[in-house]
Amino acid sequence: MKAFITVLLAACCVFILIAGNLHWQKKIAGSAAPESPPAAESESAEPADPERERILSLAANWPKSSRKQLEKAVDEQRAYTITILGSKSLGEGPDSWPELLKTELQSAYGKDLIVTNTLSYDTTSNQFVNQNMEELLKNPGDLILFEPFTLNDNGEVGTKAGLENLAYVMTEVKSQHPDSTFILQPPHPLYDTIYYPKDVEELKEYSEENSIPYLDHWTAWPELDDPEMKEYLSSDNSQPSKKGHRIWADYLIEYFIHKE
């Protein structure tokens, strides 16, 4: 009887050992089962395009909306158009500030990327909105650098009416070309005048109140009561002299072409 019990206990031990071993092997097999292939690592971001980054860094001073449009133009490999709009004080010819600015812009950004278009009219703001807007509305470009006939309006159109005309122009353009951006600037300064500077100050205040970028290039000219100012103006004061065009151009070049 005692021998039988001994044999039975031995059999139980063997059974327990076999069962435990089978359980252990199963557990090991489960843990060693091949894992699902790891998800493919996301492709690393494309390396930055140095030329693209260079171009966008040059436009660091531009309004946010203008930089966004420039970036889009670069990505789409199309030209970005800047329309220079205003009175005859913009001048004409190779020594005029629009031409000087154009040369520098195309040199910095590339002639295939930046295209400038100058629209100048010998009119008041009243005459412009009533007679001359068709060309602008047809193709205003991506950015409009607007000198809103402030000097021509002086003594002819009241300041309030001139600002209303300015608002009308922007509204009409935006209604048809919502992505176009306006930047305002005054015409050239004049020597020792009284009322004209007040009109320009009203324009500046209007731009600030309405969050419209304003390029105050007058800060680069001689003081208004400095006789030296005469050297920067044409004989009839209708536009800058060659020297005046240069100083106006240099101010705008510094804005549109940011340098570290």
C-alpha positions in Angstrom: 0.0 0.0 0.0 2.8 2.3 0.9 4.5 1.6 -2.4 1.3 2.3 -4.3 1.0 5.7 -2.7 4.6 6.5 -3.5 4.1 5.6 -7.1 1.0 7.7 -7.3 2.7 10.7 -5.8 5.6 10.3 -8.3 3.1 10.2 -11.1 1.4 13.4 -9.9 4.8 15.1 -9.7 5.6 14.1 -13.2 2.3 15.3 -14.5 2.7 18.7 -12.7 6.2 19.1 -14.2 5.0 18.3 -17.7 2.0 20.6 -17.5 4.1 23.4 -16.1 6.7 23.0 -18.8 4.0 23.0 -21.5 2.5 26.2 -20.1 6.0 27.8 -19.9 6.8 26.9 -23.5 3.5 28.3 -24.7 4.1 31.5 -22.9 7.6 31.8 -24.3 6.3 31.0 -27.8 3.7 33.8 -27.5 6.2 36.4 -26.4 8.6 35.4 -29.1 6.0 35.6 -31.8 7.1 37.9 -34.5 5.8 41.4 -34.0 3.9 43.3 -36.6 6.2 45.2 -38.8 6.8 48.6 -37.4 5.0 51.4 -39.2 7.2 52.9 -41.7 8.9 55.9 -40.4 7.4 59.1 -41.9 9.6 60.4 -44.6 11.7 63.2 -43.4 10.5 66.7 -44.4 11.9 67.8 -47.7 15.0 69.9 -47.2 14.3 73.6 -47.4 14.8 75.3 -50.7 17.6 77.8 -50.1 16.6 80.1 -53.0 12.9 80.1 -51.8 14.0 80.9 -48.3 16.3 83.7 -49.6 13.5 85.3 -51.6 11.0 85.2 -48.7 13.6 86.6 -46.3 14.0 89.6 -48.6 10.2 90.3 -48.2 10.4 90.4 -44.4 9.1 94.0 -44.2 6.1 93.3 -46.5 2.5 93.1 -45.2 1.7 89.5 -44.2 -0.9 89.1 -47.0 1.7 90.3 -49.5 4.3 87.8 -48.3 1.8 85.0 -48.5 1.0 86.0 -52.1 4.7 86.2 -52.9 5.2 82.7 -51.4 2.3 81.4 -53.5 3.8 83.0 -56.7 7.2 81.3 -55.9 5.6 77.9 -55.4 3.5 78.3 -58.6 6.5 79.6 -60.5 4.6 82.7 -61.7 5.3 86.4 -61.7 4.4 88.6 -58.7 3.0 91.9 -59.9 3.5 95.2 -58.1 1.4 98.1 -59.5 2.7 101.6 -58.8 -0.3 103.9 -58.9 -0.6 107.7 -58.5 -0.1 111.1 -60.0 2.5 112.4 -62.4 4.7 113.0 -59.3 5.7 109.4 -59.8 7.8 110.6 -62.7 8.9 108.7 -65.8 12.1 107.6 -67.5 15.1 105.7 -66.3 15.9 108.2 -63.5 12.4 108.1 -62.0 12.0 106.3 -58.7 9.6 103.6 -60.1 12.3 102.6 -62.6 15.0 102.7 -60.0 12.9 100.5 -57.7 12.1 98.1 -60.5 15.7 97.6 -61.3 16.6 96.8 -57.7 13.6 94.5 -57.2 14.4 92.4 -60.3 18.0 92.3 -59.3 17.2 91.0 -55.8 14.2 88.8 -56.5 14.8 87.8 -60.1 13.3 89.5 -63.2 11.0 86.5 -63.9 9.5 86.8 -60.4 8.9 90.5 -59.8 7.0 92.5 -62.5 6.2 96.2 -61.9 3.5 98.2 -63.7 3.3 102.0 -63.3 -0.1 103.7 -63.7 0.2 107.5 -63.4 -2.4 110.1 -64.2 -2.4 113.9 -64.2 -5.7 114.1 -62.4 -7.2 114.8 -59.0 -8.7 111.9 -57.0 -12.2 113.0 -58.1 -11.2 112.7 -61.8 -9.5 109.4 -61.3 -12.4 107.6 -59.7 -14.8 109.0 -62.3 -12.7 108.6 -65.4 -9.6 106.5 -65.0 -10.2 103.4 -62.9 -10.9 100.9 -65.7 -7.2 100.1 -66.3 -6.5 99.5 -62.6 -9.6 97.3 -62.1 -8.7 95.2 -65.1 -5.4 94.1 -63.7 -4.5 95.6 -60.3 -1.7 93.1 -59.6 -0.8 91.4 -56.3 0.3 94.6 -54.5 -0.7 98.2 -55.2 1.7 100.9 -54.1 -0.7 103.8 -54.1 0.1 107.6 -54.0 -3.6 108.8 -53.8 -3.3 112.1 -55.7 -2.8 114.0 -52.5 -0.7 116.8 -54.1 -3.1 117.2 -57.0 -6.0 117.3 -54.6 -4.4 120.2 -52.6 -6.6 123.2 -53.2 -8.9 121.3 -55.6 -10.4 118.5 -53.6 -11.1 118.6 -49.8 -9.1 116.3 -47.6 -12.2 114.4 -46.5 -13.4 113.9 -50.1 -9.9 112.8 -51.1 -9.9 110.1 -48.4 -13.3 109.0 -49.4 -12.0 108.6 -53.0 -9.1 106.6 -51.6 -11.5 104.3 -49.8 -13.6 104.0 -52.9 -10.7 102.9 -55.0 -9.6 100.3 -52.5 -13.1 98.9 -52.1 -13.7 98.6 -55.8 -10.4 96.8 -56.3 -11.0 94.5 -53.4 -14.5 93.6 -54.5 -13.1 92.2 -57.8 -9.6 91.2 -56.7 -9.8 90.3 -53.0 -6.2 89.1 -52.8 -4.7 92.4 -53.9 -3.0 94.4 -51.1 -2.6 98.1 -50.8 0.3 100.1 -49.4 -0.1 103.8 -49.2 2.5 106.6 -49.5 2.5 110.4 -49.9 3.7 112.2 -53.0 7.0 114.1 -52.8 7.3 116.9 -50.2 7.4 120.6 -51.1 9.5 123.3 -49.7 8.0 125.6 -47.1 4.3 125.0 -47.6 1.5 125.2 -45.0 -1.6 123.3 -46.0 -0.1 120.5 -48.1 1.8 118.9 -45.2 -1.5 118.9 -43.2 -3.2 116.9 -46.0 -0.4 114.4 -45.9 -0.6 114.1 -42.2 -4.3 113.3 -42.6 -3.4 110.6 -45.1 -1.0 109.1 -42.6 -3.5 109.2 -39.8 -6.1 107.6 -42.0 -3.8 104.7 -42.9 -3.0 104.1 -39.2 -6.7 104.2 -38.2 -7.5 101.7 -40.9 -4.5 99.5 -40.5 -3.2 100.1 -44.0 0.6 100.0 -44.4 2.0 103.5 -45.0 5.5 104.2 -46.3 6.5 107.6 -44.9 9.4 108.4 -47.2 9.3 112.1 -46.2 11.5 111.0 -43.2 14.3 110.5 -45.7 14.1 114.0 -47.2 15.4 117.3 -45.9 13.2 119.2 -43.5 10.3 121.0 -45.2 11.7 124.4 -44.3 15.3 123.6 -45.3 16.3 125.5 -48.5 18.2 122.3 -49.4 14.8 120.8 -50.2 14.7 122.8 -53.5 17.6 120.7 -54.8 15.3 117.6 -54.6 12.5 119.1 -56.6 11.8 119.9 -60.3 11.7 123.6 -61.3 7.8 123.6 -61.2 7.6 121.3 -58.1 5.4 118.8 -60.1 7.8 116.0 -59.3 11.1 115.3 -57.7 14.4 116.2 -59.4 16.8 113.4 -60.2 18.2 113.8 -56.7 14.7 113.6 -55.2 13.8 110.5 -57.2 17.0 108.8 -55.9 16.2 109.5 -52.3 12.6 108.3 -52.7 13.7 105.2 -54.5 16.3 104.4 -51.8 13.7 104.6 -49.1 11.4 102.1 -50.9 14.3 99.8 -51.9 15.2 99.5 -48.2 11.6 98.6 -47.4 11.0 96.1 -50.2 14.4 94.4 -50.1 15.2 93.5 -46.5 18.8 93.0 -45.7 20.2 91.4 -42.6 
